[in-house]
Amino acid sequence: MKTMIGVMGSVAGFIPEASEHAYNLGRAIAEHDCIVVTGACPGLPYDAVRGAKDAGGLTVGVSPGHNFAEHTIKYNSPSDNFDVIIYTGSGLMGREITGVRSCDIVVVAGGRSGTLGEFAIAYDEGKLIGVLKGTGGLSDHIEELVRVINKETGSQVVYDDDPDRLISSLVELDQASRLANRQSAEPAFNTECAEACDTAESLEHAIVKMEQEVRLLEANIAEQRKRLDVYRDVAVMGSTDRG
């Protein structure tokens, strides 16, 4: 399953070199075989979308509009270079929750008040967050914000001014986290204990323990199926909107 990386950043008001950094960020995401997710807006996030498409990557936009017309006319947002656009009808602020929760990793590039909201959601929900330094705006103040927030949420924030190096670090951390979660969720059946049990009481204890381990495995499978259904829904919605 491909990693979903959200690019959250300035629609306007960013420093000139930020556009090139965001474009290279999108290329780096595609080259690491990950999917770019944005709020389907113009500006730095769309620069990342263009970079990803030029590198042959997949892109998803989470639109504030109800449909294509509202997306392009009311919100004056682009539609080219997106493989899938999800029409939330939630408005600019409402779609932020959907966008952030659709991502495994969130990257901040530049940013003003809207990006601040996305960062706050990602940080509070324990997301892995990257900050592309050298893009101005909010990205120059994240470290200070984290110190002021002073709250342990499980979120990890990584800073770098090199797009490729930043994505490499984030993908490596994400993969390590997935492996750790998988290993902790996998039951280790104690067959030796069951075979060595020589009393009814000890055998019953071993059976109860194995049943608990089976339930953990079933719960993990159910959670992964839910996640798979979400990705399938995204693909179906995208194909329906295009039709």
ChimeraX attribute file (.defattr): number of C-alpha atoms within 10 A of each C-alpha:
attribute: neighborCount
match mode: 1-to-1
recipient: residues
	/A:1	6
	/A:2	10
	/A:3	17
	/A:4	21
	/A:5	29
	/A:6	30
	/A:7	32
	/A:8	31
	/A:9	35
	/A:10	29
	/A:11	17
	/A:12	12
	/A:13	12
	/A:14	19
	/A:15	13
	/A:16	10
	/A:17	11
	/A:18	22
	/A:19	21
	/A:20	15
	/A:21	24
	/A:22	28
	/A:23	22
	/A:24	22
	/A:25	30
	/A:26	36
	/A:27	26
	/A:28	24
	/A:29	30
	/A:30	25
	/A:31	17
	/A:32	16
	/A:33	18
	/A:34	21
	/A:35	23
	/A:36	31
	/A:37	32
	/A:38	30
	/A:39	25
	/A:40	29
	/A:41	26
	/A:42	19
	/A:43	21
	/A:44	30
	/A:45	32
	/A:46	32
	/A:47	22
	/A:48	32
	/A:49	35
	/A:50	22
	/A:51	25
	/A:52	28
	/A:53	19
	/A:54	14
	/A:55	17
	/A:56	13
	/A:57	23
	/A:58	21
	/A:59	26
	/A:60	26
	/A:61	26
	/A:62	25
	/A:63	32
	/A:64	27
	/A:65	23
	/A:66	14
	/A:67	15
	/A:68	18
	/A:69	11
	/A:70	16
	/A:71	22
	/A:72	16
	/A:73	11
	/A:74	11
	/A:75	17
	/A:76	12
	/A:77	20
	/A:78	18
	/A:79	18
	/A:80	10
	/A:81	18
	/A:82	21
	/A:83	16
	/A:84	23
	/A:85	27
	/A:86	28
	/A:87	22
	/A:88	18
	/A:89	16
	/A:90	16
	/A:91	15
	/A:92	16
	/A:93	12
	/A:94	13
	/A:95	20
	/A:96	26
	/A:97	15
	/A:98	17
	/A:99	26
	/A:100	27
	/A:101	16
	/A:102	21
	/A:103	21
	/A:104	19
	/A:105	24
	/A:106	29
	/A:107	28
	/A:108	28
	/A:109	31
	/A:110	31
	/A:111	26
	/A:112	18
	/A:113	12
	/A:114	16
	/A:115	22
	/A:116	18
	/A:117	16
	/A:118	23
	/A:119	25
	/A:120	15
	/A:121	16
	/A:122	25
	/A:123	22
	/A:124	14
	/A:125	14
	/A:126	15
	/A:127	22
	/A:128	23
	/A:129	22
	/A:130	25
	/A:131	28
	/A:132	27
	/A:133	23
	/A:134	17
	/A:135	26
	/A:136	21
	/A:137	22
	/A:138	23
	/A:139	24
	/A:140	17
	/A:141	13
	/A:142	18
	/A:143	15
	/A:144	9
	/A:145	13
	/A:146	14
	/A:147	9
	/A:148	9
	/A:149	11
	/A:150	8
	/A:151	11
	/A:152	11
	/A:153	12
	/A:154	12
	/A:155	15
	/A:156	14
	/A:157	18
	/A:158	17
	/A:159	19
	/A:160	15
	/A:161	13
	/A:162	15
	/A:163	21
	/A:164	19
	/A:165	14
	/A:166	21
	/A:167	27
	/A:168	15
	/A:169	14
	/A:170	23
	/A:171	21
	/A:172	10
	/A:173	16
	/A:174	17
	/A:175	12
	/A:176	12
	/A:177	13
	/A:178	11
	/A:179	12
	/A:180	11
	/A:181	11
	/A:182	12
	/A:183	11
	/A:184	10
	/A:185	16
	/A:186	14
	/A:187	15
	/A:188	11
	/A:189	14
	/A:190	13
	/A:191	11
	/A:192	9
	/A:193	14
	/A:194	17
	/A:195	10
	/A:196	11
	/A:197	14
	/A:198	10
	/A:199	9
	/A:200	9
	/A:201	10
	/A:202	14
	/A:203	16
	/A:204	13
	/A:205	15
	/A:206	21
	/A:207	16
	/A:208	12
	/A:209	14
	/A:210	18
	/A:211	13
	/A:212	13
	/A:213	18
	/A:214	16
	/A:215	12
	/A:216	15
	/A:217	15
	/A:218	14
	/A:219	13
	/A:220	14
	/A:221	13
	/A:222	12
	/A:223	12
	/A:224	12
	/A:225	12
	/A:226	11
	/A:227	13
	/A:228	12
	/A:229	12
	/A:230	13
	/A:231	14
	/A:232	12
	/A:233	13
	/A:234	15
	/A:235	16
	/A:236	13
	/A:237	16
	/A:238	19
	/A:239	14
	/A:240	11
	/A:241	13
	/A:242	10
	/A:243	6
